[in-house]
């Protein structure tokens, strides 16, 4: 291939890569970008493997495309909320308002496989006392919870 032909081929490849990246930035799905730009998937994979700058540009185009799609989705969600769509409102609140975020409660028992040394047991007792202190309800009414009795039970029965 003579230099002029090589130059023409390089220009066409650069143009095809640009068309592919533009399509990918609009919709971050490789197969869709391939179809819209006329680039075959094997060619895309070869370019990505052989050209680090192209691979980096692909990653950036995907990020840009995801951002664009997210913006469109948010606009649609807001439109649905304006129409008083309960599912849209619930989705927004669950993901954006701490008062509506689902909480997780874990209950269970811990099976101790190893006996603790006296030092480890004391450290565990102090840690549990601190955690208990942080988690117990506090309020103006001392009858709400017998905090002192609870601490006495921890001290009496240990860990």
C-alpha positions in Angstrom: 0.0 0.0 0.0 1.5 3.3 -1.0 1.6 6.3 1.4 -1.4 8.0 -0.2 -3.5 4.9 0.2 -2.3 4.4 3.8 -3.2 8.1 4.6 -6.6 7.7 3.1 -7.2 4.5 5.0 -6.0 6.1 8.3 -8.4 9.1 7.7 -11.3 6.8 7.1 -10.5 4.8 10.3 -10.2 8.0 12.3 -13.6 9.2 10.9 -15.2 5.8 11.7 -13.8 5.8 15.3 -15.1 9.3 15.8 -18.6 8.3 14.5 -18.6 5.3 16.8 -17.5 7.4 19.8 -20.2 10.0 19.0 -22.9 7.3 18.8 -21.6 5.7 22.0 -21.7 9.0 23.9 -25.4 9.4 22.9 -26.4 5.9 23.8 -23.9 3.9 25.9 -24.5 0.5 24.3 -21.7 -0.9 22.2 -23.9 -2.9 19.8 -26.2 0.2 19.2 -23.1 2.4 18.6 -21.7 -0.2 16.2 -25.0 -0.3 14.2 -25.4 3.5 14.1 -21.8 4.1 13.1 -21.5 1.2 10.6 -18.6 -0.3 12.6 -18.6 -4.1 13.1 -18.3 -5.5 16.6 -15.1 -7.4 15.7 -13.6 -4.1 14.4 -14.6 -2.3 17.6 -13.0 -5.0 19.7 -9.8 -5.0 17.6 -9.5 -1.2 17.8 -10.1 -1.3 21.5 -7.4 -4.0 22.0 -4.8 -2.3 19.7 -5.4 1.4 20.5 -5.1 2.6 24.1 -6.3 6.1 23.3 -9.4 4.7 21.6 -10.0 2.3 24.6 -9.8 5.3 27.0 -12.1 7.4 24.7 -14.6 4.5 24.7 -14.7 4.5 28.5 -15.2 8.3 28.5 -17.9 8.0 25.9 -19.7 5.4 28.0 -19.6 7.6 31.1 -20.9 10.5 29.0 -23.6 8.4 27.5 -24.7 7.0 30.9 -24.9 10.6 32.2 -27.0 11.7 29.3 -29.4 8.7 29.7 -29.6 9.4 33.5 -30.5 13.0 32.8 -33.3 11.9 30.5 -34.5 9.4 33.0 -34.5 11.9 35.8 -36.5 14.3 33.6 -39.1 11.6 32.9 -39.3 10.7 36.6 -39.9 14.3 37.5 -42.6 14.5 34.9 -44.3 11.4 36.3 -44.1 12.9 39.8 -45.8 16.1 38.6 -48.5 13.8 37.3 -48.8 12.4 40.8 -47.6 8.9 39.9 -47.2 7.2 43.3 -44.5 4.8 42.1 -42.4 7.6 40.7 -42.8 9.6 44.0 -41.9 6.6 46.1 -38.8 5.8 43.9 -37.5 9.4 44.3 -38.1 9.6 48.0 -36.6 6.1 48.7 -33.4 7.0 46.9 -33.1 10.7 47.7 -34.6 11.4 51.2 -33.0 9.9 54.3 -36.5 9.8 56.0 -37.7 7.3 53.3 -34.6 5.1 52.9 -35.1 1.5 53.9 -33.4 0.5 57.1 -31.8 -2.8 57.9 -32.2 -4.5 61.2 -30.1 -7.5 62.0 -31.1 -10.0 64.7 -29.5 -13.2 65.7 -27.1 -14.9 68.1 -23.4 -15.2 68.0 -21.9 -18.6 68.7 -18.6 -18.2 70.5 -16.0 -20.7 69.2 -13.2 -19.5 71.4 -13.0 -18.6 75.0 -11.9 -15.0 75.6 -9.0 -14.1 77.8 -10.0 -12.0 80.9 -8.5 -8.9 79.1 -10.5 -9.6 75.9 -13.7 -10.2 78.0 -13.2 -6.9 79.8 -12.6 -5.1 76.5 -15.8 -6.7 75.0 -17.8 -5.7 78.1 -16.7 -2.1 77.8 -17.4 -2.0 74.1 -20.8 -3.5 74.6 -21.5 -1.0 77.4 -20.5 1.9 75.1 -22.7 0.6 72.2 -25.6 0.0 74.6 -25.2 3.5 75.9 -25.4 4.9 72.4 -28.4 2.8 71.3 -30.7 3.0 74.4 -33.5 5.5 74.3 -32.9 8.6 76.2 -35.6 11.0 77.2 -37.0 13.2 79.9 -39.0 10.3 81.4 -36.8 8.0 83.5 -39.5 5.4 83.5 -39.1 4.9 79.7 -36.2 2.5 80.3 -34.3 1.3 83.3 -30.8 2.2 82.0 -29.0 1.7 85.4 -30.6 -1.8 85.8 -29.5 -2.7 82.3 -25.9 -1.7 83.0 -26.0 -3.6 86.3 -27.1 -6.7 84.5 -24.2 -6.3 82.0 -21.8 -6.0 84.9 -23.3 -8.9 86.8 -23.5 -11.4 84.0 -20.5 -10.2 82.0 -20.2 -10.7 78.3 
